[in-house]
Amino acid sequence: MGFRTVVVLSNDQSHEWENDPELGKKIFYAASAGDRLPLQYGQVVECVHADLQTLAVFDGYAGKPVAYTHWNRGQSDEVRNLALLKDLAEKMGYRVSKKPTKETK
């Protein structure tokens, strides 16, 4: 696996970036300089190895990674989502527990 770059572009400025022949280079340099570097039209949110799973919050024209886990072969969406949720909860000082079902009461 290689690396993944996540970029947020402002639709309000699409009339500028849609015809920018240098946009790819600008994204490359912003990603190479460090995560979350602002671009003329948006922001590089992260540039990480592709086997890292990220939970991010996107608000306005920006994004921020808030939790991470590592990819595992054959992992279900439910397992992945729970791992990301637990990572975020742990960072905030919480624990995640499943609600009891009729069978477990």
Phi and psi in degrees as GROMACS dihedral restraints (atoms count N, CA, C in turn):
[ dihedral_restraints ]
;  ai    aj    ak    al  type     phi  dphi    fc
    3     4     5     6     1  -104.2    20    10
    4     5     6     7     1  -141.9    20    10
    6     7     8     9     1  -114.9    20    10
    7     8     9    10     1   155.8    20    10
    9    10    11    12     1  -119.7    20    10
   10    11    12    13     1   135.1    20    10
   12    13    14    15     1  -118.2    20    10
   13    14    15    16     1   125.9    20    10
   15    16    17    18     1  -107.1    20    10
   16    17    18    19     1   125.9    20    10
   18    19    20    21     1  -127.0    20    10
   19    20    21    22     1   137.8    20    10
   21    22    23    24     1  -107.9    20    10
   22    23    24    25     1   124.9    20    10
   24    25    26    27     1  -113.5    20    10
   25    26    27    28     1   140.3    20    10
   27    28    29    30     1   -78.0    20    10
   28    29    30    31     1   120.3    20    10
   30    31    32    33     1   -64.2    20    10
   31    32    33    34     1   -28.7    20    10
   33    34    35    36     1   -63.6    20    10
   34    35    36    37     1   -21.3    20    10
   36    37    38    39     1  -109.6    20    10
   37    38    39    40     1    16.2    20    10
   39    40    41    42     1   -61.9    20    10
   40    41    42    43     1   -28.9    20    10
   42    43    44    45     1   -63.7    20    10
   43    44    45    46     1   -20.7    20    10
   45    46    47    48     1   -91.4    20    10
   46    47    48    49     1   -49.5    20    10
   48    49    50    51     1   -78.4    20    10
   49    50    51    52     1   -20.2    20    10
   51    52    53    54     1   -65.9    20    10
   52    53    54    55     1   -24.7    20    10
   54    55    56    57     1  -113.3    20    10
   55    56    57    58     1    15.1    20    10
   57    58    59    60     1   -84.7    20    10
   58    59    60    61     1   106.1    20    10
   60    61    62    63     1   -69.3    20    10
   61    62    63    64     1   -12.8    20    10
   63    64    65    66     1   -99.5    20    10
   64    65    66    67     1     4.7    20    10
   66    67    68    69     1   -58.6    20    10
   67    68    69    70     1   -43.3    20    10
   69    70    71    72     1   -59.5    20    10
   70    71    72    73     1   -43.0    20    10
   72    73    74    75     1   -65.4    20    10
   73    74    75    76     1   -41.0    20    10
   75    76    77    78     1   -62.1    20    10
   76    77    78    79     1   -42.5    20    10
   78    79    80    81     1   -64.9    20    10
   79    80    81    82     1   -44.4    20    10
   81    82    83    84     1   -57.6    20    10
   82    83    84    85     1   -48.0    20    10
   84    85    86    87     1   -68.4    20    10
   85    86    87    88     1   -38.9    20    10
   87    88    89    90     1   -64.5    20    10
   88    89    90    91     1   -40.8    20    10
   90    91    92    93     1   -69.2    20    10
   91    92    93    94     1   -36.4    20    10
   93    94    95    96     1   -71.0    20    10
   94    95    96    97     1   -29.1    20    10
   96    97    98    99     1   -78.8    20    10
   97    98    99   100     1   -18.7    20    10
   99   100   101   102     1   141.6    20    10
  100   101   102   103     1   153.0    20    10
  102   103   104   105     1   -62.1    20    10
  103   104   105   106     1   150.0    20    10
  105   106   107   108     1    65.0    20    10
  106   107   108   109     1    22.6    20    10
  108   109   110   111     1   -74.3    20    10
  109   110   111   112     1   132.0    20    10
  111   112   113   114     1   -68.6    20    10
  112   113   114   115     1   146.5    20    10
  114   115   116   117     1  -109.8    20    10
  115   116   117   118     1   168.0    20    10
  117   118   119   120     1   -60.0    20    10
  118   119   120   121     1   -32.0    20    10
  120   121   122   123     1  -114.0    20    10
  121   122   123   124     1     3.1    20    10
  123   124   125   126     1   172.5    20    10
  124   125   126   127     1  -136.5    20    10
  126   127   128   129     1  -153.8    20    10
  127   128   129   130     1   140.7    20    10
  129   130   131   132     1   -82.6    20    10
  130   131   132   133     1   116.5    20    10
  132   133   134   135     1   -79.9    20    10
  133   134   135   136     1   -45.2    20    10
  135   136   137   138     1  -162.0    20    10
  136   137   138   139     1   157.7    20    10
  138   139   140   141     1  -137.7    20    10
  139   140   141   142     1   107.0    20    10
  141   142   143   144     1  -137.9    20    10
  142   143   144   145     1   167.1    20    10
  144   145   146   147     1   -62.6    20    10
  145   146   147   148     1   143.1    20    10
  147   148   149   150     1   -68.4    20    10
  148   149   150   151     1   -13.2    20    10
  150   151   152   153     1   -90.7    20    10
  151   152   153   154     1     4.9    20    10
  153   154   155   156     1   -91.0    20    10
  154   155   156   157     1   132.2    20    10
  156   157   158   159     1   -99.8    20    10
  157   158   159   160     1   137.4    20    10
  159   160   161   162     1  -125.5    20    10
  160   161   162   163     1   135.1    20    10
  162   163   164   165     1  -104.2    20    10
  163   164   165   166     1   123.5    20    10
  165   166   167   168     1  -129.0    20    10
  166   167   168   169     1   154.6    20    10
  168   169   170   171     1  -110.5    20    10
  169   170   171   172     1   127.5    20    10
  171   172   173   174     1  -112.7    20    10
  172   173   174   175     1   126.0    20    10
  174   175   176   177     1  -143.0    20    10
  175   176   177   178     1   125.0    20    10
  177   178   179   180     1    64.3    20    10
  178   179   180   181     1  -126.7    20    10
  180   181   182   183     1  -106.1    20    10
  181   182   183   184     1    19.4    20    10
  183   184   185   186     1  -131.4    20    10
  184   185   186   187     1   166.2    20    10
  186   187   188   189     1  -142.1    20    10
  187   188   189   190     1   155.2    20    10
  189   190   191   192     1  -145.0    20    10
  190   191   192   193     1   122.2    20    10
  192   193   194   195     1   -65.7    20    10
  193   194   195   196     1   137.3    20    10
  195   196   197   198     1  -122.6    20    10
  196   197   198   199     1   -14.7    20    10
  198   199   200   201     1  -157.0    20    10
  199   200   201   202     1   153.5    20    10
  201   202   203   204     1  -139.2    20    10
  202   203   204   205     1   149.5    20    10
  204   205   206   207     1  -144.1    20    10
  205   206   207   208     1   172.0    20    10
  207   208   209   210     1  -102.3    20    10
  208   209   210   211     1   142.7    20    10
  210   211   212   213     1   -66.6    20    10
  211   212   213   214     1   140.5    20    10
  213   214   215   216     1  -130.6    20    10
  214   215   216   217     1   136.6    20    10
  216   217   218   219     1   -58.2    20    10
  217   218   219   220     1   133.4    20    10
  219   220   221   222     1    78.2    20    10
  220   221   222   223     1     6.9    20    10
  222   223   224   225     1   -69.6    20    10
  223   224   225   226     1   132.4    20    10
  225   226   227   228     1   -79.5    20    10
  226   227   228   229     1   161.5    20    10
  228   229   230   231     1   -59.1    20    10
  229   230   231   232     1   -40.0    20    10
  231   232   233   234     1   -63.2    20    10
  232   233   234   235     1   -43.9    20    10
  234   235   236   237     1   -64.4    20    10
  235   236   237   238     1   -44.5    20    10
  237   238   239   240     1   -60.3    20    10
  238   239   240   241     1   -48.3    20    10
  240   241   242   243     1   -62.7    20    10
  241   242   243   244     1   -40.9    20    10
  243   244   245   246     1   -65.6    20    10
  244   245   246   247     1   -41.1    20    10
  246   247   248   249     1   -61.7    20    10
  247   248   249   250     1   -42.3    20    10
  249   250   251   252     1   -65.8    20    10
  250   251   252   253     1   -42.2    20    10
  252   253   254   255     1   -62.2    20    10
  253   254   255   256     1   -43.6    20    10
  255   256   257   258     1   -64.5    20    10
  256   257   258   259     1   -38.2    20    10
  258   259   260   261     1   -63.0    20    10
  259   260   261   262     1   -45.0    20    10
  261   262   263   264     1   -65.0    20    10
  262   263   264   265     1   -45.5    20    10
  264   265   266   267     1   -59.2    20    10
  265   266   267   268     1   -43.8    20    10
  267   268   269   270     1   -60.3    20    10
  268   269   270   271     1   -42.9    20    10
  270   271   272   273     1   -61.7    20    10
  271   272   273   274     1   -29.7    20    10
  273   274   275   276     1   -92.9    20    10
  274   275   276   277     1    -0.2    20    10
  276   277   278   279     1    87.6    20    10
  277   278   279   280     1    21.6    20    10
  279   280   281   282     1  -116.7    20    10
  280   281   282   283     1   166.2    20    10
  282   283   284   285     1  -122.5    20    10
  283   284   285   286     1   148.1    20    10
  285   286   287   288     1  -103.5    20    10
  286   287   288   289     1   131.7    20    10
  288   289   290   291     1  -137.0    20    10
  289   290   291   292     1   147.2    20    10
  291   292   293   294     1   -79.4    20    10
  292   293   294   295     1   142.9    20    10
  294   295   296   297     1   -66.9    20    10
  295   296   297   298     1   143.3    20    10
  297   298   299   300     1   -66.5    20    10
  298   299   300   301     1   145.1    20    10
  300   301   302   303     1  -102.5    20    10
  301   302   303   304     1   173.7    20    10
  303   304   305   306     1   -57.9    20    10
  304   305   306   307     1   -34.6    20    10
  306   307   308   309     1   -71.2    20    10
  307   308   309   310     1   -26.7    20    10
  309   310   311   312     1   -98.4    20    10
  310   311   312   313     1    -1.7    20    10
